């Protein structure tokens, strides 16, 4: 992507735009970087994530079989709900929000129908915006499309009080976070780095992690490393100063033993499955 976006200063991001013409990207046929990536045969992280999340449902089903679990809601039964960070929120479920997109959560709750969850997960994709700085063509939100604090607040409200895990009516809960760990939101009092007074980019704020874990909900974190992009001036000015803190914050967010880090050329599917298996094994040990 860097080699094919010289007109943009070497951009590695496959941004999805419905109206890219105004940005003068310099791509063939005026296409957005999302289409450019597909045409170049570049496999993006979001594609890897969709495949990995979908594959995880097979792993979970196999583990239920090996554990002789009886669903729904039996001991050893795994239930899933899937959401993505998305400032546009959702319009297709009861989990209405301005900060997360519901991928799979029937009646805004986890489900043991892992086959349906697998199908839904395969459709995970990037947020489509109008163009640079515009969420929609009438909403200039300065590209503040990833508000971790609002997303974590919403998820915390959705997740019920966890139980012991000894019965279907008293399930343990694990919040599984997969992210590159960089917040991008409208400026607030909690922002550690303000861009031109209106936009905030900073490492993942761990305060909500503490809130969630204090309820007895464990957090498993798969940090998809935010790689340096020294060819890009925006990265050098705004991300590079806190690059070393991103992974540290993500590890601090995770519960003990539930942190994995994977780079672009790493196997996200294998990392996600290993993290899930670790979460399951430690849940058993804690009973």
N, C-alpha and C positions, 0 to 999 in steps of 0.2 A: 504494500500500500504506500509506503514512504517513497519508493522508487517511482511510483506512477502518479504521484500527486505533487510534483515539483512546483506547479503553479500556486499551490496552497502552502508552500513552505515545508512540504513533506508531512502530510497528515496520515496518521495510522488509524484514524477512527472512521468506521463505516457508518456515518450518520445517515439516517433515513429521512428524506425530505420529499414532501409532496410538491413543493414548488422551488426547486433548486436554481432556477434560471437567474434569480436576482443576486446570487452569491458569486457568480463568475468563477466557478470551480475549475474550469479548464478541462473537464473530463470529456471523453468522446460523446458526441450527441447530447451534450449538456446534462448528462445523467448525474444523479447524486452518488455519494461515495458508497452507499449501501449497494446500489446496482453495480457500480464499478467493481466492488469486492467480489460480487457474485460472478461477474463476467471474467474476472481475472482468476477465478477458481480459488480465491482466498477463503479459507474456513475461519469464520469469526468466532470470538469467544461465546457469543450468544448462541451460535449454532452448536458449539461444543456443549454448552450448558443445557440446551434443550435435549440433546441426545443423552447426556449424562443423567439428567433428572428422569427422563423416560426409562432409561436402563435400570435406574435405582429401584423402580417399582417391581421389576423382575427379580432383583436381588431380595427385596423385602418379601415377595411372595414365596420364594424358595426357602427363605429362613423361617417363615411361618409354617411351611410344610415340614421342614426338618424338626421344628419345635412342637409338632402335632397341635398347632393352634386351631381353635374353632372360632370362626367369625360368624356374625358380627359380635364385637365387644367381648370376646372371650380372652382369658389370660394368654399372653403371647401373641395377641392379635395386633397388627400394626394398622393404624389409620393415618391418612395423609390429607393435608390441605396445602395447596400450592398458591403462592402469591409472588408477584414481581414488584419491584420499586417502579412507580409510574405516577408522575405528578398529575396526569390527567384522570387518574382514578379508574373506577370501573362502572359499567352500566349494565352488567349482565348477571348480577346476583344481589343477594341481600346485604353483602359486605360493602355497601356503598362507602366510598372514601375518596378523598382528594389526593391520596398519596400512595395507594397500592392498587395493583390490577389483580383481580381474582382470576387465576388460571383454573383452579379446581377446588371448590369448597361448597358442595351441595348444602343448601340451607345455611350457609356461612359456618360450616362445621367440618371437621375431618371426616373422612369416609374410609371404610375398609374395602371399597371397590377399587382395588389397585389397578385393575385393567383399564377402567375409565380414567383414572389418574394418569396412567401411562400415556394414553392417547392425548389427553389434554396437555401434558408436559411437552410432548413432541412439537406442539405448536407455539412454544415460547419464542418470542421474537423481540427485536428492538422497538422502542417507541418511535413512531413516525411523527415528525414535527413538520411545520410548514417550510421554514428555512432558517438560516442562522439567526439566532436571537428570538425567533417567533415560534411559540408552541403551536398556536394556530395562526392562520393568516391575519387574524384580527387581535391577537394577544401577544404583544411583545413582552415576554417574561425574562429576557436576557439570558436564555438558555439555562435557567435555574430549574432543572428537571429531575433532580435527585435529592429529595429532602429526607434524610435518614431519620431525623427526629420525629417528624410526622408519621413516617412509616412504622417506626418502632412503637410509637404511642398507639397507633391503630392496631397493630398486631397484639400488643399487650392487652388492649381492651377486648379483642376477639378471643384470646386464649383463656379458658376458664381456669379456676384454681385446680392445680394438679392433685392427683391422689398418690397412693402407694404403689400402684401397678400390679397389685395382687388379684384384681378382678377387673372385668370389663367396665364396671360402674365406677372404678377408681383408678383411671389411667395415669401413668406418668406422662410427662410432656417434655418434648425437646424442640426448641426453636433452632432450625437449621438455616444458617446464613451463608450465602455464597455471594461474594462481592469483591470488587477491587479496592474498596475502602475509602473512596474519595467522595465527600459530600459536596453538593453543588445546589445551593438554595438561595432564596431571597435573604438578604442580610438580616441578622437578628442580634440580640444582645449576647447570645452565646457563641457568636462567630469569633474564631481566633484569627481570621485573615479576611479583611474586607476588600473587595475589588470595586473601585470607583464609587464606593458608598452605597451600592445597591445589591451587589452580588457577593456571595460568600462561597469560597472553596476552602475546605479544610479536611483533615483526617476524620474518620468516623468518630463521632462523639460517643464515648462509652457510658455516659450517665444512664441512658435507658437500658443498657445491658445490666447494670447494677440493679435497676428497678425490677427487671424481668427475673433475674436470678434470685432476688430476695423473696420472690413468691414461691420458690421451689421449682422453677422451670429451668432446666439446663439449656445452655446455648452451645451448639456445635458450629464452628466457624471454618469454612473453606475459603481462604484468602487467595483469590486469583490475582497474583502479584501485579501491581500497577508498575509497568516497566518504564524506565526513563526514556524520554523522547527528545534528546538534546538537539535534534534538527529543527525543533518547533519552538518559536519564541514564547508562545503562551505557556508551554510546559516550563521553560526555563525561568520565566518571570513569576509564575504562580504556584506551580506544583513542586518544582525542584526544592524550594526552601523547606518543605516538610516531608519530602520523599521518605526519609529514614524513619519517620514517625508512623507511617501508614500501617505497616505490618505490626509494629509494637502495639498500636491501639487495637487492632483486630485480635491479636493474641490475648490482650487484656480483657476483651469482651467475652472470650470463650470460657466455658467451664473447664475445670481441670481435666486434662487429657483429651479434650475435644477440639483441638486446633490442628489444621493442616494448611500448608501453603503449597501452591502449584504455580509454575510459570507458564508462559504461552505455549512452549513446546512440551509441557508436561501432560500427563494423562489425567484430564479432569474426571473422566468416568471412574477410573481406578481410585483416584483420591476421594471422590464422593462416596464410593462404596466402602472404602476403608474407614472413612469417618462414620458412616452409618453403622457399620459393624462394631466399631468401637463404642458408639453410643448405646447400642443394644447390649453389648457385653457388660458395660459398666452399670447399666440399669439392672441387669440380673444380679450382679454382685452386691448392689445396694439393697436388694430386697431382704 
